[in-house]
Amino acid sequence: MPRARGGAKTRQRRKKILKKAKGYVGGRRKLYRTAAETVLRAGAFAYRHRKQKKRLARGLWIVRINAACRQVGLSYSVFMAALKKAGIGLDRKVLAELAVNDPQAFAKLAETARAQAR
């Protein structure tokens, strides 16, 4: 019985890796072994950075809300606590969007928070 060599399956598996390595430079794109290492490492970075992206976005929202709060004479912590006390359930993403794109609406929220804080 002849020896079974990978054949079509091996070629498919290697092509899949090399396709993912498209755009890499030099041997990282052309050579299977180095491409496989690089693709594996890239996948690990991509997984890690998807989590990091969420943390960074939340930090940016907080900075934007804080800046808008300071303009109307409130601190971030007082503003957020007052909104929670008033039962306004807007998340930080929406609040940051309001702070940047609709300052009048944010000012109304700030007045509500100021009234609740007293």
C-alpha positions as CSV (number, residue, x, y, z in Angstrom):
1,M,0.0,0.0,0.0
2,P,1.5,3.4,-1.0
3,R,2.3,6.0,1.6
4,A,-0.4,8.6,2.1
5,R,1.0,12.1,1.6
6,G,-1.0,15.1,2.6
7,G,-2.0,16.1,-0.9
8,A,-5.0,18.3,-1.3
9,K,-5.7,18.7,2.4
10,T,-2.1,19.8,3.1
11,R,-2.2,22.3,0.3
12,Q,-5.5,23.7,1.5
13,R,-4.2,24.1,5.0
14,R,-1.1,25.9,3.8
15,K,-2.9,28.1,1.4
16,K,-5.2,29.2,4.2
17,I,-2.3,30.3,6.3
18,L,-0.5,32.0,3.3
19,K,-3.7,33.8,2.5
20,K,-3.9,35.2,6.0
21,A,-0.3,36.3,5.7
22,K,-1.1,38.4,2.6
23,G,0.4,41.9,3.0
24,Y,3.3,40.7,5.2
25,V,6.9,41.5,4.1
26,G,9.4,39.1,2.7
27,G,9.5,35.5,3.9
28,R,6.7,36.1,6.3
29,R,4.4,36.2,3.3
30,K,6.0,33.6,1.1
31,L,7.4,30.9,3.3
32,Y,4.9,28.6,5.1
33,R,6.7,28.1,8.3
34,T,7.5,31.8,9.0
35,A,4.1,32.8,7.8
36,A,2.4,30.3,10.1
37,E,4.4,31.7,13.1
38,T,3.5,35.3,12.2
39,V,-0.2,34.6,11.6
40,L,-0.4,32.8,15.0
41,R,1.2,35.7,16.7
42,A,-0.9,38.3,14.8
43,G,-4.0,36.4,16.0
44,A,-2.9,36.6,19.6
45,F,-2.3,40.4,19.3
46,A,-5.6,40.9,17.6
47,Y,-7.4,39.0,20.4
48,R,-5.6,41.0,23.0
49,H,-6.2,44.3,21.3
50,R,-9.9,43.8,20.8
51,K,-10.2,43.8,24.6
52,Q,-7.9,46.7,24.9
53,K,-9.9,48.7,22.4
54,K,-12.9,48.6,24.6
55,R,-10.9,49.8,27.6
56,L,-9.4,52.7,25.7
57,A,-12.8,53.7,24.3
58,R,-14.3,53.9,27.8
59,G,-11.4,56.0,28.9
60,L,-11.9,58.4,26.0
61,W,-15.6,58.7,26.8
62,I,-14.8,59.5,30.5
63,V,-12.3,62.2,29.4
64,R,-14.9,63.8,27.1
65,I,-17.6,63.8,29.7
66,N,-15.3,65.2,32.3
67,A,-14.3,68.0,30.0
68,A,-17.9,68.9,29.2
69,C,-18.8,68.7,32.9
70,R,-16.0,71.1,33.8
71,Q,-17.3,73.6,31.2
72,V,-20.6,73.7,33.0
73,G,-19.0,73.8,36.5
74,L,-19.4,70.2,37.7
75,S,-16.9,67.5,38.4
76,Y,-17.3,64.1,36.6
77,S,-17.9,62.2,39.8
78,V,-20.6,64.5,41.0
79,F,-22.3,64.6,37.6
80,M,-22.4,60.8,37.3
81,A,-23.6,60.3,40.8
82,A,-26.4,62.9,40.3
83,L,-27.5,61.3,37.1
84,K,-27.7,57.9,38.8
85,K,-29.6,59.4,41.7
86,A,-32.0,61.1,39.2
87,G,-32.6,57.8,37.5
88,I,-31.1,58.8,34.1
89,G,-29.7,55.6,32.7
90,L,-27.6,57.0,29.9
91,D,-24.3,55.2,29.4
92,R,-20.9,56.9,29.0
93,K,-20.8,56.3,25.3
94,V,-24.1,58.2,24.8
95,L,-23.1,60.9,27.2
96,A,-19.7,61.5,25.4
97,E,-21.6,61.7,22.1
98,L,-23.9,64.3,23.5
99,A,-21.0,66.2,25.0
100,V,-19.3,66.4,21.7
101,N,-22.2,66.8,19.2
102,D,-25.0,68.4,21.2
103,P,-23.8,70.7,23.9
104,Q,-27.3,72.1,24.6
105,A,-28.7,68.7,25.5
106,F,-25.6,68.0,27.7
107,A,-26.1,71.3,29.4
108,K,-29.7,70.3,30.2
109,L,-28.5,67.0,31.7
110,A,-26.0,69.0,33.7
111,E,-28.7,71.3,35.1
112,T,-30.7,68.2,36.1
113,A,-27.7,66.8,37.7
114,R,-26.9,70.0,39.5
115,A,-30.5,70.2,40.9
116,Q,-30.2,66.5,42.0
117,A,-26.8,67.1,43.6
118,R,-28.2,69.7,46.0
